[in-house]
């Protein structure tokens, strides 16, 4: 593990631990443990979000017969597990997802392009979701200064996303493609030659508004269901909120989590974000941290099997390659 990654994890854990201890850590632990079977209700909601996000990803694959919705749901599950539980700054899951999609029979340029555009559409849909939260702040009985701050942050994020889209359309992936193809000249990296056509595939996807709209609708619906998850999670720790409050907490809370993308799992950032946004609707810091911890319990309970599934798929692929070639596959050739 690189030093800066390890340092970011330590800092994030220190912030999260400090916030817990400052708000009666013993009571927080008791409330989370006391949720008991209610945690299953929190766990039961997220798979629907995963399926919808997987359908959004599938809609962007420009081929007549892409893998089925279940395959994309599983791959999306693995993407989320990698981003949530491994020190990859919340982007390693996309690299793993693109590779696993290629193992499902999708050409590597297509899997890479679809995954990159999917990440972009997901970011755009999150901005729309955040704007919903800003609207609820602006027109509700909340501090108007917070609405202005959230709106400004959302506008800045929109500039970044638009710049990323323009970079993709103007040749970002053409440049990446050239670098990969140059590396492919060496025998050790010959597999990178399969990335030829990456840029053209990205542009082709962006030229299909139907695919983009379908993907965006699925992702936005997935984000909206997150508001229901907040309602259920707060209910099991003894706090009842309405749907509008749940959407407000989730939209602004997820935006703050995104700000901390450089810290694996947004450790500390997520907890601080929920304390801030929950305070706007009259929910105390203790309950806000309990909400955050329930989400982290969900990430671990669903994520660990996701990591196991990833390694099982990779292991099965290696065994299949070894059976075909009669030689064991080198680990350096399968790193995502």
TABELHU-V605906 format. One record per residue. N is the residue number from 0. SS is DSSP state (alpha for helix, beta for strand, coil for the rest). D_CENTER is the distance of its C-alpha to the mean C-alpha in Angstrom with 1 decimal. Layout:
# TABELHU-V605906
n: {N;N}
ss: {SS;SS}
d_center: {D_CENTER;D_CENTER}
This chain:
# TABELHU-V605906
n: {0;1;2;3;4;5;6;7;8;9;10;11;12;13;14;15;16;17;18;19;20;21;22;23;24;25;26;27;28;29;30;31;32;33;34;35;36;37;38;39;40;41;42;43;44;45;46;47;48;49;50;51;52;53;54;55;56;57;58;59;60;61;62;63;64;65;66;67;68;69;70;71;72;73;74;75;76;77;78;79;80;81;82;83;84;85;86;87;88;89;90;91;92;93;94;95;96;97;98;99;100;101;102;103;104;105;106;107;108;109;110;111;112;113;114;115;116;117;118;119;120;121;122;123;124;125;126;127;128;129;130;131;132;133;134;135;136;137;138;139;140;141;142;143;144;145;146;147;148;149;150;151;152;153;154;155;156;157;158;159;160;161;162;163;164;165;166;167;168;169;170;171;172;173;174;175;176;177;178;179;180;181;182;183;184;185;186;187;188;189;190;191;192;193;194;195;196;197;198;199;200;201;202;203;204;205;206;207;208;209;210;211;212;213;214;215;216;217;218;219;220;221;222;223;224;225;226;227;228;229;230;231;232;233;234;235;236;237;238;239;240;241;242;243;244;245;246;247;248;249;250;251;252;253;254;255;256;257;258;259;260;261;262;263;264;265;266;267;268;269;270;271;272;273;274;275;276;277;278;279;280;281;282;283;284;285;286;287;288;289;290;291;292;293;294;295;296;297;298;299;300;301;302;303;304;305;306;307;308;309;310;311;312;313;314;315;316;317;318;319;320;321;322;323;324;325;326;327;328;329;330;331;332;333;334;335}
ss: {coil;coil;alpha;alpha;alpha;alpha;alpha;alpha;alpha;alpha;alpha;alpha;alpha;alpha;alpha;alpha;alpha;alpha;alpha;alpha;alpha;alpha;coil;coil;alpha;alpha;alpha;alpha;alpha;alpha;alpha;alpha;alpha;alpha;coil;coil;coil;alpha;alpha;alpha;alpha;alpha;alpha;alpha;alpha;alpha;alpha;alpha;alpha;alpha;alpha;alpha;alpha;alpha;alpha;alpha;alpha;alpha;coil;coil;coil;coil;coil;coil;coil;coil;coil;coil;alpha;alpha;alpha;alpha;alpha;alpha;alpha;alpha;alpha;alpha;alpha;alpha;alpha;alpha;alpha;alpha;alpha;coil;coil;coil;coil;coil;coil;alpha;alpha;alpha;alpha;alpha;alpha;alpha;alpha;alpha;alpha;alpha;alpha;coil;coil;coil;coil;alpha;alpha;alpha;alpha;alpha;alpha;alpha;alpha;alpha;alpha;alpha;alpha;alpha;alpha;alpha;alpha;alpha;alpha;alpha;alpha;alpha;alpha;alpha;alpha;alpha;alpha;alpha;alpha;alpha;alpha;alpha;alpha;coil;coil;coil;coil;alpha;alpha;alpha;alpha;alpha;alpha;alpha;alpha;alpha;alpha;alpha;alpha;alpha;alpha;alpha;alpha;alpha;alpha;alpha;alpha;alpha;alpha;alpha;alpha;alpha;alpha;alpha;coil;alpha;alpha;alpha;alpha;alpha;alpha;alpha;alpha;alpha;alpha;alpha;alpha;coil;coil;coil;alpha;alpha;alpha;alpha;alpha;alpha;alpha;alpha;alpha;coil;coil;alpha;alpha;alpha;alpha;alpha;alpha;alpha;alpha;alpha;coil;coil;alpha;alpha;alpha;alpha;alpha;alpha;alpha;alpha;alpha;alpha;alpha;alpha;alpha;alpha;alpha;alpha;alpha;alpha;alpha;alpha;alpha;alpha;alpha;alpha;alpha;alpha;alpha;alpha;coil;coil;coil;coil;coil;coil;alpha;alpha;alpha;alpha;alpha;alpha;alpha;alpha;alpha;alpha;alpha;alpha;alpha;alpha;alpha;alpha;alpha;coil;coil;coil;coil;alpha;alpha;alpha;coil;coil;alpha;alpha;alpha;alpha;alpha;alpha;alpha;alpha;alpha;alpha;alpha;alpha;coil;coil;coil;coil;alpha;alpha;alpha;alpha;alpha;alpha;alpha;alpha;alpha;alpha;alpha;alpha;alpha;alpha;alpha;alpha;alpha;alpha;alpha;alpha;alpha;alpha;alpha;alpha;alpha;alpha;alpha;alpha;alpha;alpha;alpha;alpha;alpha;alpha;alpha;alpha;alpha;alpha;alpha;alpha;alpha;coil;coil;coil;coil;coil;alpha;alpha;alpha;coil;coil;coil}
d_center: {21.2;21.8;23.6;21.3;18.3;20.6;21.9;18.6;17.9;21.4;21.3;18.1;19.8;23.0;21.7;20.1;23.3;25.5;23.9;24.4;28.0;28.9;28.2;30.1;27.9;30.3;29.9;26.2;26.3;28.9;27.0;23.8;26.2;28.3;25.6;26.6;26.0;24.2;21.1;21.3;20.9;17.6;16.5;17.9;15.9;12.3;13.4;14.4;11.1;9.9;13.1;12.9;9.6;11.5;14.5;13.1;12.3;15.8;17.5;17.0;18.7;22.3;24.4;26.7;25.5;21.9;20.9;20.8;18.2;18.2;17.4;14.4;13.3;14.0;12.2;8.9;9.7;10.4;7.3;5.4;8.8;9.2;6.5;7.7;11.3;12.4;13.5;11.6;10.4;6.6;8.0;10.0;7.9;8.7;12.2;12.6;11.5;14.0;16.6;16.4;16.6;19.7;21.1;21.1;23.6;21.7;23.2;21.3;21.5;20.3;17.3;16.4;17.1;15.3;12.0;12.6;13.7;10.9;8.5;11.3;11.9;8.5;9.4;12.8;12.3;10.5;13.7;15.9;14.5;15.2;18.6;19.3;18.9;21.1;23.6;23.8;24.5;27.1;29.0;28.8;30.9;28.7;29.3;29.4;28.7;25.2;24.7;26.0;23.8;20.6;21.9;22.7;19.4;17.8;20.5;19.8;16.1;17.4;19.8;17.3;15.3;18.8;19.9;17.1;18.1;21.8;21.3;19.9;22.9;25.4;24.9;21.9;21.3;25.1;25.4;22.8;24.6;27.9;26.8;25.5;28.7;30.9;29.3;30.1;33.7;33.8;34.3;31.5;28.8;30.4;27.4;25.7;28.3;26.3;24.0;27.0;26.1;22.5;23.4;25.5;22.9;20.3;23.2;24.2;20.9;21.1;24.6;23.8;23.1;23.1;20.1;18.2;19.3;18.5;14.9;14.6;16.4;14.2;11.0;13.1;14.6;11.5;10.9;14.6;14.7;12.7;16.0;17.9;15.9;17.0;20.5;20.7;19.4;21.9;24.6;24.6;25.3;28.0;26.7;26.8;25.2;25.3;22.6;22.9;22.4;19.4;17.8;19.0;17.6;14.1;14.0;15.4;13.7;10.1;11.8;13.3;10.3;9.1;12.7;12.4;9.9;12.9;13.4;11.6;9.9;11.3;14.4;17.1;15.2;13.6;17.0;18.9;16.9;17.6;21.2;21.7;20.4;21.9;25.1;25.4;25.8;28.2;26.0;27.0;25.0;25.6;24.0;21.0;20.5;21.1;18.3;15.9;17.4;17.1;13.4;13.5;16.0;13.9;11.1;14.1;16.1;13.6;12.0;15.4;16.6;13.6;14.6;18.2;17.5;16.1;19.3;21.5;20.5;21.1;24.3;25.6;25.1;27.1;29.8;30.1;30.5;32.9;35.0;35.3;36.2;38.1;36.3;33.4;30.3;29.7;26.5;26.2;25.9;22.9;20.5;17.2}
